[in-house]
C-alpha cells in the first residue's frame, strides 16, 4: 500500500506537534449546522435545481439546457427517477426521493480493514478522506468540505459519538470533539456536492461510503483534518468560531500578546490581543483580522 505524499505528511506532522485535543464523550447531538433538505416542487429556482438537473442529465433522464428552474421538463425527469427507483411518482423532491438520490453513488471497497491502529485523515486540499491502518492507506473516499465562509476545522480530533441519522444529513453521523461547535462526518442526499466546498464545516460523504466508515470506526478513533486552516481567507471578527481562530490565538500567544485559552472562539480577549498587535504594527486598530493582519502575523504568505 502507498503511503501519503510528502506535502500531506508535512501537514500531519505539524498537527501532531501541536498536540492532541482531549476527547469529550457524550450522546450523538440532535443536529449539526447543516441545513436539512426540504421538499422542492414545480416553480422552485436556484443553484440546487441546477445541480439536480446536472445530476439527472448524467443519469440520462433530463435532456434540456441547465436552467436552474424546476419546470415541466425537470418534473418529468424527477418522475422518471422515481419510476426507476420504485418510488411514488409525484414529480416532487420529497424525503423518499432525497433518500434515493443519496444512495445513487458510492466508492467500492470490498474488504473490511485488518486489525491494527485505525485512524482517519481528511485532506481538505484534495477533498479526500483516507482510512489508515498501521500508518498505511487501506481505503480512500471522496468528500465535500466546508464553504470558505464556514470552513472545515483543521486539527487533530477524535470520534466522540455515532448515530443513525436521516433527513438532510444522510444515513450516518460520526461526531468529532471539536470544542467550538457541532461538527462531524456524515452522509448527504446531494451526491453532486461531493468533491466541492459545500457544507457548513462538516465532512460529507456518499451515504453508502459513510455507512462503511461507520462500521469501521469507534468512539476514540483519531481523525486528523489537514490542509490550510486559512483556506477561506475570511475576515475574522468578534463572535467568529473555527480552526482559523484557534491558529490565530496560537500565533498571538507566540507573539506574547495573548494569554487566554486556545478555544477557537473569537472573544473579547482575542479581540484585545488583535488590537494590541495592530497598535504595535501601526495598523488601523479595529480588533478584526483581514488581509493585512494575515500577512503581518505571518499566517499566510503574500500571493
Residue pairs with C-beta under 8 A, 6 or more apart in sequence:
1 136
1 137
1 138
2 137
3 9
3 135
3 136
3 137
4 12
4 121
4 130
4 137
8 121
8 123
8 226
11 226
11 227
12 121
12 224
12 226
15 154
15 155
15 156
15 224
15 226
16 156
16 224
18 155
18 156
18 250
19 156
20 156
20 158
20 222
21 155
21 156
21 157
21 158
21 177
21 179
22 177
23 158
23 160
23 177
23 220
24 160
24 177
24 179
25 160
25 161
25 219
26 160
26 161
27 161
28 161
28 162
28 163
28 165
28 173
28 175
29 161
29 175
29 182
31 182
32 169
32 173
32 182
32 183
32 184
32 186
32 200
32 202
33 150
33 181
33 182
33 183
33 200
33 201
33 202
34 168
34 169
34 186
34 199
34 200
34 202
35 168
35 200
36 167
36 168
36 169
37 93
37 95
37 98
37 167
37 168
37 189
37 190
39 92
39 93
39 94
39 95
40 48
40 49
40 52
40 70
40 92
40 93
41 70
41 75
41 91
41 92
41 93
42 70
42 71
42 72
42 74
42 75
42 91
42 92
43 70
44 69
44 70
45 68
45 69
45 70
46 68
47 68
48 190
49 67
49 68
49 69
49 70
49 74
50 66
50 67
50 68
51 190
51 192
51 193
52 70
52 74
52 78
52 93
52 192
53 62
53 64
53 66
53 67
53 68
53 74
53 77
54 66
54 192
55 101
55 191
55 192
56 62
56 74
56 77
56 78
56 81
57 63
57 66
59 81
59 104
61 77
61 80
61 81
61 84
62 73
62 74
62 77
63 73
64 73
75 91
76 91
78 91
78 92
78 93
78 97
79 89
79 90
79 91
81 87
81 97
81 100
81 101
82 88
82 89
82 90
82 91
82 97
82 100
83 89
85 100
87 96
87 97
87 100
88 96
90 97
95 167
98 168
98 189
99 166
99 189
101 189
101 190
101 191
102 170
102 171
102 187
102 188
102 189
102 190
102 191
102 206
102 207
103 207
103 208
104 191
105 191
105 194
105 206
105 208
106 206
106 207
106 208
106 209
107 139
107 140
107 141
107 142
107 206
107 209
109 139
109 212
112 215
112 216
113 131
113 133
113 138
113 139
113 216
114 133
114 138
116 133
116 134
117 132
117 133
117 134
117 135
118 131
118 132
118 133
118 138
118 216
118 217
118 221
119 131
119 132
119 221
119 222
119 223
119 224
120 129
120 130
120 131
120 132
120 185
120 213
120 217
120 221
120 222
120 223
120 224
121 129
121 130
121 132
121 223
121 224
121 225
121 226
122 128
122 129
122 130
122 143
122 145
122 152
122 185
122 203
122 223
122 224
122 225
122 226
123 129
123 130
123 226
123 227
124 145
124 151
124 152
124 154
124 225
124 226
124 227
124 228
124 231
125 226
125 227
125 228
127 142
127 143
127 144
127 145
127 194
127 195
127 196
128 140
128 141
128 142
128 143
129 140
129 141
129 142
129 143
129 185
129 203
129 205
129 213
130 137
130 139
130 140
131 137
131 138
131 139
131 140
131 141
131 213
131 216
132 138
139 212
141 205
141 206
141 209
141 213
142 194
142 195
142 205
142 206
143 185
143 194
143 195
143 203
143 204
143 205
144 188
144 193
144 194
144 195
144 196
144 197
144 198
144 199
144 203
144 204
144 205
145 151
145 152
145 197
145 198
145 199
145 203
145 204
146 152
146 197
146 199
146 200
146 201
146 202
146 232
147 197
147 198
147 199
147 200
147 232
148 197
148 231
148 232
148 233
148 234
149 232
149 234
150 199
150 200
150 201
150 232
151 201
151 229
151 231
151 232
151 234
151 242
151 243
151 244
152 183
152 199
152 201
152 202
152 203
152 225
152 227
152 243
153 178
153 180
153 181
153 183
153 201
153 225
153 242
153 243
153 246
153 264
154 225
154 226
154 227
154 228
154 229
154 243
154 247
155 178
155 224
155 225
155 229
155 243
155 246
156 222
156 223
156 224
157 176
157 177
157 178
157 222
157 223
157 224
157 225
158 176
158 177
158 219
158 220
158 221
158 222
158 223
159 174
159 175
159 176
159 177
159 217
159 218
159 219
159 220
159 221
159 223
160 175
160 176
160 177
160 219
161 173
161 175
161 219
162 172
162 173
162 174
162 175
162 214
162 217
162 219
163 172
163 173
163 175
164 171
164 172
164 173
165 171
165 172
165 173
165 186
165 187
168 189
169 186
169 187
169 188
170 186
170 187
170 188
170 189
170 204
170 205
170 207
170 210
171 187
171 207
171 210
171 211
172 186
172 187
172 207
172 210
172 211
172 213
172 214
173 184
173 185
173 186
174 184
174 185
174 186
174 210
174 213
174 214
174 217
175 182
175 183
175 184
176 183
176 184
176 185
176 223
178 264
179 263
179 264
180 241
180 242
180 245
180 246
180 263
180 264
180 265
181 201
181 241
181 242
183 201
183 202
184 202
184 203
185 202
185 203
185 204
185 205
185 210
185 213
185 223
186 202
186 203
186 204
186 205
186 210
187 204
187 205
187 206
187 207
187 209
187 210
187 211
188 194
188 204
188 205
188 206
188 207
189 207
190 198
191 206
193 199
193 204
194 204
194 205
194 206
198 204
201 242
203 225
205 213
225 243
229 243
229 244
229 246
229 247
230 244
230 247
230 294
230 299
230 300
232 244
233 291
233 294
233 300
234 240
234 244
235 288
235 289
235 290
236 244
236 245
236 248
236 266
236 288
236 289
237 266
237 287
237 288
237 289
238 266
238 267
238 268
238 270
238 271
238 287
238 288
239 266
240 266
241 264
241 265
241 266
242 264
243 264
245 264
245 265
245 266
245 270
246 262
246 263
246 264
247 299
248 266
248 270
248 274
248 289
248 297
248 299
249 258
249 260
249 261
249 262
249 263
249 264
249 270
249 273
250 262
251 297
251 298
251 299
252 258
252 270
252 273
252 274
252 277
252 297
253 259
253 262
255 277
255 297
257 273
257 276
257 277
257 280
258 269
258 270
258 273
260 267
260 269
260 270
271 287
272 287
274 287
274 288
274 289
274 293
275 285
275 286
275 287
277 283
277 293
277 296
277 297
278 284
278 285
278 286
278 287
278 293
279 285
281 296
283 292
283 293
283 296
289 297
293 299
294 300
295 301
295 302
